Amino acid sequence: MARMFFNPSSFYFLFIVSLISLPSVGLAQLKVITTTPDLAALSRNVGGNLVEVTSIVRGDQDPHYLEPKPSYVVLLNRADLLIEVGLDLESGWLPVLLVQSRNPKIQRGEKGHLTAAAGVPILEVPTGKIDRSMGDVHPEGNPHYWMNPRNGLIIAKTIADRLSELDPTNAAIYAENFKRWESSFSKQIAEWEREMVPLRGKTLITHHKSFSYFVDWAGLRVVGLIEPKPGIPPTPSHILSLIDLIQKERIPLIIAENYYDPKPARELSEKTGAKFLILPTAVGGDLETKSYEDLFEFLVKKFKEAL
């Protein structure tokens, strides 16, 4: 008769596997996947402990370009809700991940897929024919709309409404979470706007059009771009033309987004005397920007110091 031996490690392994296989009871959290950390931060603000939120893109990454990874597919496969910026920001990498996710709930047109741009006033919508010679132009307009804090209020409400639709039992909680956050954040916006009043009309150069919404909100003016066309690196002749512009117009500030090569902006600063800043455009893009609120507190502080 064969003797049977008890193996504690094997028993423990089987026990863990059985727990994983069991349906989760009492864990009603919605799994929310966002393309950017800003959408993740806003989702947490209105979802609270009813949601488990993960962002695909980090705050120090360029959201236009991302190398798809198997881990992203796993996240999307398990998601109840996918929230994207839209306006073609993620068009270079999100469609293939959606196909590979094999998750029917989060495909475009389904309740589990939300484009956060709904209801947001969009800037820089191109008119006329668009072709590749114009660079990486977004046909539906500038997708960096979260960079206006007042748009953040619209985005958060859109997210709260969709969470309520997916989880009607807790709709009142999502609504209350949004109302509480809206009240607090609106007060912060009003204070930032008061602080930015003395800077209205000030001019600057940016690398990409990432700051268009922030500049529009703050009353500043972008008078030149380091990119001659969206997504196109500057040529030596373009740099020379910017040097001439900065000197003639006495432009005081040059900004490089933290995921772009800072060399062109640094060169412009060195040759003109204009101040040079590397700034984040997303939550987590700097150690001081751990929340959506932190992002604007940080940007307002940096602009006040520079201008």
N, C-alpha and C positions, 0 to 999 in steps of 0.2 A: 504494500500500500504506500503510495507516494506521500511523503510528509509535506505539510504546508507551513510556510514561514510567514510571519507577519512583518511587513516592511513599512515602518512608520512614514518614511519619506514618500512612498508610493501612495499610501492612504491620504496623506496631506495633499498631494498633487491632485488626486481624484476628487477630494473634497472641494478644493478651490475651483476646479473645472465645473463641478456641479453647481456651485454658487454662481459662476459666470453664466451658465446655461439657463438658470432660472429666470423667469420674467421678473423685472424689477418692480417690486411692490412698494408703493409709497414714495417713489422717486419720480415726481411729476414734472421735473425740470424739462423745459424745451431745450433741445440742442440747437443753438443758433451759431451759424458760421457766417462771418462777415469777410469781405475781401480786404478791408482796411481796418487799422486799429481805431480810427475815429468812429466808424460805424459800430465797432465793438464797444467802445466806451459809452456811446449813446444808448446802445442796447442794454448794457448793464444798468445804466441810470434808470431806465423805465421798466426793465424786467426784474431787477432786484434778485432775490434768491429763487425766483421761479424759472430762471434761465441759466443755462451753462453756455457761455459765449467764448468763441475762439476766432481770432483773426488770422487769415492766411498770410497777408503781407505784414511785415514789421514796420515800425515807424521810421527806420533808417534805410528802407528800401524804396526804390522807384516803383510805384504801383503800375506804371505803364508796362514794365517788362519783368516777367517772373518766370523762372524755369520750373515747369510742372514737376512735382515730386509725388511718389506713391503715397506719402503721408497725407498730402492734400486730398487725394482721392478717397482715402479712408475717412477723413473728416467729413467730406461731402456725402459719402455713402450713409453715414449715421445721422445726418442733419435732419432736423424738422423744418428749419427755415434757413435759407441762404439770402443774405442781404448784400447787394452789390451797389457800387457807386453808379455804374451805368455810363451813358454818354460815350461809350467806346473806350473808357479808361482801361478796362480789363479785357478788351477784345483780343489781345494777343496771346492770352493764356487761359482765360476762364472757360470758353466754349469746349475745349478738349477735356478739361477736368469734369465738366458737367456730363459729357458723354461717358467718360470712364467711370463716373461715380455710380452708374446704374441705380440711381435713386429717382424714381418717378415723381416724388413729392416736391422736389426742388427745381424741376425743369421750368424754363420760361413759360409763363402763362398759368402756372399752378399757384395755389395759395402759399406754398412753401418757398416761393421765389419772389423777392421784393427788390425793386429798383428804388433806391432811396431818393432819387432826384424828383420824384413825384411832388408837384406843388412848389418846387423851388424855382425862383426866378433865375434863369440861365443867362449868363453873359457870353458875349463873343460868338454868337451863332453866325456862322458864315453864310453869305448870300452868293448866289451865282454858282457856277460849275466848280467842282473840286477835283483836283487830280494830284498824283504823287509828286509832281514838280513843286507843289506848295509845301512839301514836308508832311509831317504827321499831324494833319489838321483833323480836328474832331468835328464831323459833320453836324452833330446835334448841339455843339457849343462846348464851352470850357467845362471840364468835368471836376474841377477843384472847388466845387461849391461849398464844401464843409468849412472852407477858410473864412467864411463870413459867419460870425457867431450867431447872428439872427437867423441864418439858414439852419443852424443847429437846432433851433426850436422847432422848425418845420420838420426836419428829419426825425427828431425824437418823437413827435406826434405821429408821424407816419408809421414809425416802428411800433409804437404803443398800440395803434389801431390794428396793425397786422397781428401782433401778439394776442390781442383780444379776440380776433377772428379765429385764430388757431386754437386758443385756449379760453373759450367763452366763460368757463367756470370762474376764472380769475380776472375777468375783464375789469371789474371794479378796482382791483388792486393795481393793474397796469395804468388805469386812468388816474388813480390817486398818486401813483409814483410819478407820472408825468406832470401832474399839476404841481406837486411839491417841488420837483426839480425845475420846472418852468419858472416858478416864482423866484427861486433862489438864483438861477442863472440869469434871469432878466435883470435882476439888481446888479449883478456883476457886469453885464453888458453896459448898463447905463453908466456905471463908474468908469469903465474902460473908455467909453465914448467921451466922457468929460475929460479924461486924461489926454486923449488924442486931439482935442480941439486945437491946441496951439500948433500942432504939426500939419494942419490942413493945408493943402496946396504944395507941400514939399515934394520934391522930385527924387526919383531913384531909377537905377538900372537893375533889372533882375536877369537871371540866367534863362529861365523858362517862364511860362505864364501861370505858374503855380500860385502866385500871390495876387492875381487879378481881383479875386473876391475880397480879400483882406484889404487891399488898397482902396477898392471902391467903397467899402464900409468905413474905412478910416479917413477918407477924403484926401488921400495921397495921390500922386501921379507917377505912373511908370512911363518914362519917355524913351526907353531903349531896352533892347533885349540882347543878351550875349549870343543866343541862338539867332542866326540870320533868318531861319525858318524853324518851325517846331520840330524838335528832334534832330536838327542838323548842327554839327559842331561848327564853331566860328572859324572863319578863314583869317589869315593875317590882315587882309585888306579890311575885313569887317571890324576887327579889333582896332585898327587905325582910325576907322570912321567913328567908332565909339569914343576913342580917346579925344578926338576933335570935338565931338558932341559934349562930352563931360566938361571939357575945358571952356568951351564957348558958353554953355548954359550954366556952368558952375554947379553941376549936379553933385550933391553932397554924399550920396550913399550908393553902394553897389552890393547886391545880395546874391549869394549862391545858395540854392537849395542843398541840403546836406547829403544828398545822394548823387550830386553831379560833381564833375571834376572842378575843383576850386581854382585851378591854375589861371584860366582866363580872367576871372574876377579879380584874383590877386594881382595879376599883371596890370589890369586897368587901374587898380588902386595905387600901385607903386608908381605908375607913370603919370597919374593925375593928382594924387593927394586926397582923393575921395576916400571916405571910410569904407571898409569892407567887412561884411558879416556873412558867416555861414549859419543859416537858420533852418530849423525843422519845419515841415509842413504837415506833421502828423503827430498824434499821441505816441509817445515812446521814441520820438526822433531825437530827443535830448534827455539827459538824466532828470531834468527839471520838468519834463512834460509827461507826467505819468497819467494824467487825466485830460479830458477835453477842456475842462476849465483851466487846467495848468497850461495848456498850449497857448491860450490867448493871454493869460497873465504873463507868460514868458515873452511872447511876441511884443506885447504892448511895452513891457519893460525895456526890451532891446531897442525898439524903435525910438522910444523916448531918450534913451542914452545916446543913440547915434545921431539923432536929429535935433 
